[in-house]
Amino acid sequence: MSAVLAGNSFGDTESGGLAGPLGLLIIVLMAIATVLLIRNMNSRLRRLPDRFPPPGAPAAGTDKPGEPGPEGKTE
């Protein structure tokens, strides 16, 4: 009875031995992708201005007051 409990039902696990190196490769690739994503995010954050204008204020470089804006409305 103990032979049935100790039996290997997953096939031959001794041959090949590819799971260890393949797992390491996947982990290394994920680490490289994470580093590249963090670098890209940091470079995009550096390009943002230090402060944004308040929501009601006109943005710099927009149309003058009284001229139609992009929607065709006069301010």
C-alpha positions as CSV (number, residue, x, y, z in Angstrom):
1,M,0.0,0.0,0.0
2,S,2.8,2.4,0.7
3,A,4.2,1.9,-2.8
4,V,1.0,3.3,-4.2
5,L,1.2,6.4,-2.1
6,A,4.8,7.0,-2.9
7,G,4.4,6.4,-6.7
8,N,5.3,9.2,-9.2
9,S,2.3,10.1,-11.3
10,F,4.0,13.0,-13.1
11,G,6.1,10.9,-15.4
12,D,9.9,10.9,-15.6
13,T,11.2,13.9,-13.7
14,E,14.9,13.0,-13.9
15,S,15.4,13.4,-17.7
16,G,15.7,16.7,-19.4
17,G,16.1,19.1,-16.5
18,L,14.9,22.1,-18.5
19,A,12.5,23.6,-15.9
20,G,15.3,25.2,-13.8
21,P,17.0,27.1,-16.7
22,L,13.8,28.0,-18.4
23,G,12.4,29.4,-15.1
24,L,15.6,31.4,-14.6
25,L,15.3,32.8,-18.2
26,I,11.7,33.9,-17.7
27,I,12.6,35.6,-14.4
28,V,15.6,37.4,-16.0
29,L,13.4,38.5,-18.9
30,M,10.7,39.8,-16.5
31,A,13.4,41.7,-14.5
32,I,14.8,43.3,-17.6
33,A,11.3,44.3,-18.8
34,T,10.5,45.8,-15.4
35,V,13.8,47.9,-15.4
36,L,13.0,49.2,-18.9
37,L,9.5,50.1,-17.9
38,I,10.6,52.0,-14.8
39,R,13.2,53.9,-16.8
40,N,10.6,54.9,-19.4
41,M,8.2,56.0,-16.7
42,N,10.8,58.1,-15.0
43,S,11.8,59.8,-18.2
44,R,8.2,60.7,-19.0
45,L,7.7,62.0,-15.4
46,R,10.8,64.3,-15.8
47,R,9.2,65.9,-18.8
48,L,6.1,67.0,-16.9
49,P,6.0,70.6,-15.6
50,D,6.6,71.2,-11.9
51,R,3.2,72.8,-11.5
52,F,0.0,72.7,-13.5
53,P,-2.2,75.8,-14.0
54,P,-5.5,75.8,-12.0
55,P,-8.4,74.2,-13.8
56,G,-10.2,77.5,-14.7
57,A,-7.1,79.3,-15.9
58,P,-6.4,79.4,-19.7
59,A,-3.3,77.3,-20.7
60,A,-0.2,79.1,-22.0
61,G,-0.1,79.5,-25.8
62,T,-3.9,79.3,-26.3
63,D,-6.1,81.6,-28.3
64,K,-6.6,85.2,-27.1
65,P,-9.8,86.0,-25.2
66,G,-12.6,86.8,-27.6
67,E,-11.3,84.7,-30.4
68,P,-13.0,81.4,-31.2
69,G,-11.3,78.4,-29.6
70,P,-10.9,74.9,-31.0
71,E,-14.6,74.2,-30.4
72,G,-15.7,77.4,-32.2
73,K,-17.0,79.1,-29.0
74,T,-16.0,82.6,-28.0
75,E,-14.6,83.0,-24.6
